[in-house]
């Protein structure tokens, strides 16, 4: 939490401890800077495809790391390994048991193996349940390395990886990891991961004086272009992306260029530069204590606190599973989008269960994963569900407004795969909820006409068709803090 976020946010946030029986694997996909934009895009698309598979989506988390400029053939790859390690251990939403995997993507299999070898020799990685994988266009290795003999390297049959091919390879490897770790070693617990992260953080901090940090304008020597057979026309290789070469300089005449004088006192070449992520460079802060801004430090404007309830309604057994998966994906996009709002710092509850067991932790927006969205809210007694939502909202509003700070109007977002029925009691309870919060319905386009008028006519109610950009529409409906929030009896 940053210093710009209001105290009211911390007043109502619950501490979330991962369930001990949950498991997950973080797959870090890496490539050098020239191919990074294309590989990053393929990683994002692969993550979306994986999310649509219930078991695989609950288990896997994909992240991309840019390793920076390519080193020369004899260059030092420890900088890349440190960036990979930082990506593996970066704080996030961890399950009860944690597994890890690295996939190195490069046109050259020899380069992939050099990076994997560096990872094997990186301190702390030997304590992590880890799988290594490589993705290369051409197999230019002289022989298999003994250091990474356990690692697999997928070589493109055609000598080129298209976007679709790379997405499918990442999806295939993720499924492979699911089966491997199901029968493999025990994953790290949340406490063990925190301890490992703290040890690595201390290791980096103590060694900071001996390391040189990356100058963004400095360029490392590039690896010579890999000589190979040309890729067939119409089949571009996204791993072969290279930086544009600079124009060759005009040769100087012998008279204009004196012979070079060797410098006998010149220092040895410096190791490659690396910039580690902010979480490794800043000291760990105690919860609830924020640093005082220094002189000349840029202070972010305060963000107004806000509350958002997200829930998927429907029958757990009768509804279409495809619609359930689409609603879950849309809910996660909404959570990620409202976390980026500059004017509000939202806390979200993902509600699950039924009228008697309705539950959901209050968390900062932007930290949800598929593991947090496992069940619908049964709408057989929708009036009782709405009453329970009102009760939770009243409690959260009381805590949030205790400090006297302004509060953005709360919002309740219903993702209705099959709109609920509205009787007179339900309509009355819903009208009271609409006075206390902005209501947003997200329904399949073909089901919009099935939504009862009692759910659409009150003020502060919006109905949106479910589509790819619905999260942007919802973000545009956020009500400013100076609006009135009523609490009715």
N, C-alpha and C positions, 0 to 999 in steps of 0.2 A: 504494500500500500504506500502510495506516495504522500509527501507532505501536503499536497494540494487537495487531498480528499477529505471531506468533512468528518468531524467526530461522530456525527449521527450515523455514518455508515458503520463504524466499528461498534456502535452501541447495539446494533441488532444482528450483527454477523454471528453465525454459529460456527463453532470449530468443527470441521469435517474430518473424521478419522476414517481411513479406508477400511472396509470390511476385510477381515483376515482371510476369508474364503474367496476373495476375488483375485484374478490373475490378469496380467497384461504384459505385452512385449512392445518396447519402443524400437522401431527400425529407423535408423539414421541413414539416409541416402546421401552420398557425397559425390562431388565432382569438382574439377578445377573451374576457375572463373570463366574461360571462354565458352564452355558448354553449360554453365550454371543456370542461365535463364530457361533453357529448354528442358534440362533435367528437372529443375524445380517445378516447372509446369506439369511435367509427366508425373512427378511425385504427388502433386496435388490431385490430379485426376485419378491416380491409382488409389489415393486415400478415399476419394468419394465413392469409387466402385467398391472398395473393401467395406465401407460403412453400410452398404446396402445388404451385405451378407450378415445375418444376425450373429452367428458364433464368431466368425472372423472379425467382424467390426467391433465386437465387444472386447476382443483380445488384443487387437493390433492398434498401434499409434505410429503414424509415419511422420518423420521430420526431415527437412533438407538442410544440409550444411555446405556452404561454399568454401572450398579449401584454399581459395586465392589463386595467384598466378602459378603456372606450372614451373617447377624447378628444373634445372638442367639435368642431363643424364646422371651426373655424379652429385647432384645437389642433395641437400639435407631435407628430409620429409618429416622431421619431428614437429615442425610448425603445423603441418596438416594434421598430424596425429593429435596434437593438443586441441585443435579446433574440433576434431571429431569427439574427443573425450568430453569436452565442454558441452557439446550437443547431446551426448548420451546422458550426462548428469544434470542438465539444466532443469531447474524446478518446474514442476507441472502437476498434472492430476495423476497421482500414482495409485495403483490398486494395492491390495494386501500383499501380493507376491509379484515381483518385478523381474522381467527378463529383457535382454538387450540383443540387438543385431546391428551389423554394419553392412551396407552394400555400397561398394566403390564402383562408380561408372566412369569409364574412360575408353577412348578409341583403342588404346594399346593394352593388351593383357599383361605385358611386361610391367607397365607402369602400375596397373591395378595390383599386381603382386608385390611391387615395392611398397605401396601404401599399406597393404594388408600386413606385410612383414613388419613395418614400422608400428602398426597398431598392436601386433602380438607382443612387441618389445616395450610397449608403453607401460609405465608404472601404474599400478592400481587396476589395470584391465584384467589381470590374472585372477582377481577376486570376484569378477562379474560373470554370471551365467550368460555367455556370449556366443553368437554364431556369426561367422564372417562369410561374405559373399562378394563376388565380383561380376561386373557386366562389361564386356568389351566387344569391340567390333571385329578385331583381328587378333589371332593368337600368334604373337611374335616372340613368345618366350623361347629361350634356348632349351630349358628343361624345367620340370616342376620343382618348386622350392620345397625343401624339407620343412621350413619354418611354418608355412601355411598349407601343409599337405591336407589338413582337414577342411580347408576352405574350398568352396565350389566357385568356378568362374564360368559364367554363361557366355558363349561366343555366338555372335549373330551368324546364322547359316548363310545369309546373303552378303555378309561383310558390312552390314549397315543396320542400325537401329532406328526405326521410325518412331514417331510419338506413340502410336497405338501399340507397337511391339514392346516398347519399354514399359508402358502402363501394364500390359498383360504379364510381362516378366516380373514386375514388382508384385502384382497380385498373386502370381503363381508362387513366388518365393515367400510371401506372407502366409499363404496356406501351408507351405512346407514348414515354416517356423511354428505354426500352431500345432502341427502333428509332432514335430521334434520335441518341443518343450513339454508337451503333454506327457511324454514318457521319459523326459530327461531329468536334469538336476533340479533341486528345489530353488525357487526364485528368491531374490532378496526381499526381506520384509521391509516395511516402511521405515522402521527404526534402523535397520542395517543400511538402507540406502541413505538415510540422513547422515549416519556416521561416515559412510564412504564419501559422501559429498563434502562433509566438513573436513575430512582428512585431505582430500584433494585440494580443497580451497586453501587450507593451511600450507600445503606443499607449494602451490602456485604463489601464495603471498610471500613465503619465506624466500622463494627463488626469484622474486620479482627484480631484485637489484642486479641479478646476473643476466636477465633477459632484456632484449631490446624489443620495443614495441613497434608495431607496424606504422609506417608513414604511408598514408593513402596514396600519395603521389609517387612513391617509390615503386619501381617495377623490378621483379625478380627475373633472372635470365629464363628465357623460354626454352622448353624442350624442343629440339629440332623436329620438324614435321615428319610424321611416320610415313615411310615409303611403303606403298601397297598398291594392289590392283585398284583401278578406279571403281567407284560405286556405280552400279547401273543407273542410267538416266531415269528420273522420276522416282527414285528411292533415296532421298537425302538421309544422311547419317547425322542424327542430332548430337552424337558424341564427337563428331569431327569438327564442330564449330571452333574456329580459331579467331584470334584477334587480327585486325587488319594490319598487315606489315607496313612499316614506314617506308617512304621512298628512299632508295639508295642515294647516299651522298656522292657528289662529284669527286672523283679522285684528285688529290692535290698534286702539284708538280713536285719533282724531286728538290728543286731549289726552294720552294715555298715551305717544305716540310723537312726540318732537320731530323737527323737520326735520333731515336728515343734514347734517353739516358736512364739506365736501370736505377731504381730507388732501392738501395740495399737496406734501408731502414723502414720500408713499407710494412704495415701491419698485415697479418694474415687475413684472408677474406672473412667477413663477419658472417655468422649464421643467419639463415633467413629470418625476416622479421615476421611477427605475428601479433595480431590484436585479438586478445581473448575477450569473451563477452563480459558485459557489465557486472553480472552476478558474481563473477570470479574476481573482479577488480575492486569491488566495494566491500568494506567490512560488513559482516552480518549484523543487523540491528535487532534489538529486542522488540517484541511486538508491543505496540502502543507507544513507543518512543520514536520520535521523528527527528532527524538532524536539523539543526538550525541553519538556515541559509547563510552562506558566506558572503563576503563583500563581492559584489559584481556577479553573483550567481543568478542565473535566470530562474525566476519563480513562476511556476505554472499558475494560471488563474484558477480559483476554486471552482469545483464542480458541485452542482446541487445534487444532493442525494435523491434517489428514486427507488421505487419498489416495482417489480414486475413478477407476476405469477404466470407461469407457462404450463399448460396441461393439454393432453390429448384425450379427448372424450370418445367413448364408444364401447362396444361389447368386446371383451377380451377374446372371445371365441368365434363370434359370428362375422366380424369385420374382415375385409380383405387384407391380407398380409402385405401386399404391395402398397396399398394405401397407408398402412401403418408405418412402413419403412419410409415412405415419402414424407409423412407428417413428422416423423422423428428427425429426418434430415433437415426439414424446414425449421423445426424448433431449435436445433443446434445452430443453424445459420442466424436466426434471430438473436440468440444469446451472444454470438460472436459480434454481430453488428452493433447491438446497443452498447456493448463494451467499448466501442470506439467513439461514442458520442462525446463531443467536446464540452457540451453544456451540462451533462448529468452523469453522475456515478451511480449506476444501477446495481441493486442487489436483486437476485432472482430466486424464486422458488419453483422447482419443477414438481408439481403435485401429482401423486400417483395413489392408487387404491380405490376406495369407494367412500360412501358417506360416513361410515363408521371408522375407517382406517386411513382416511386421507392424510398424507404426510409429504414431507419434502423439506430438505435442509435449505436454509437461506445462505446464499453464496454470492460472491462478487461475480458480476457478469463477465463472460468470456472464458470461464474455467470449466464449462460443462463438457462431457464426453458421452459417447453412447452408453457407457456403463452407468451413467446417471439417469438414463431414460429407458427404463425396462418395461414399464407397464402403463396401460391406459388408466384413465379415471372412469370407472363404471358409471354410466348415466341412467341406470334403471330408475333411480330415485334422484332425479336431477335437482329437485327443489332442496333436498337435504344436502346435496353436494354444494349448492350455491350458498346455503346457510353456513356450512363449514368454511367455505372460502371467505365469507364475510367475517367470521370469527377470527380466522388467522390474520386477515387484513387489519382488523381493528387492533389486534395485539401488536402487530408490526408497526402500525402508524403511531400508536401510543409511545413505543420505544423510540421511534425515529424522530418524533417531534418534541421529545423531552428536552432537548438542548435549545429549543427555540429557533433553530435554523429553518429556512424555507425548504419546502419539499416539493419536488416535481410530482405532478398528479400521478397516482399509481395506475398501473395498467394490468389488465388480466387478458391474456391471449388464449383463446380456445382454438385448438386445432381439431376440428370436427370431421372425422372421416365419414361419419353418418350423423347428420344433425339430430339432436335430441328432441323429444316431444315436449311441447309447452302446454300444460294445463293451467288453470287459473291460479293455483298456489305457486307454481313455478314462475309464472309470469310476474306475480307480485314480488317475489323474492328477487328476481332478476332486475326489476325496475329499481329496487333499493340499491342493489350492487352497482347499477349504472350511475347512480348519484354519487357514489363513493370512489369510483375508479373509471378510467376509460376502458371500454370493452372492445376487443378486436376479435372477430371471427375469421379464421382461415379455413376455408372449405374447398373441396374439389369444385372446379367450375361447373360440372354437370349437376352438382348437388346444391347450388346456391338457391335455386327456387324452392327447395325443400325446407329451408330454414324458416321457422315460424315468424310471423310478423311481431310477435311479442318479444322476440330476441333481436329485432332490427330497428324498431320504431323509437325507443327511448333515445334521448340525447346522449352524446359521448359514446355511441356505438358505431363501429365501422365493420363492414363485411368485405373481405378481400378474397379473391380466388387464389388458390394455391398455385404458385409458379416460381420460377428460379429466382426472381428478384423481389419476392414478397418481403424479405427482411429489410430491404431498402425502403419499401413503402411503409412498413411499421415504424422504422426509425424516423421517418418524416412526420409521423403522427404523434410523436412525443410532445406532451403538453408542458409548456414552460412553468417555472416554479411560482409565478405570481397568480396562477389560477386558483380557484377555490376548490378545496377538497371537503365535501360534506360527509358527515357520519350520521346516518339516520337510525332511529330506533328500530 
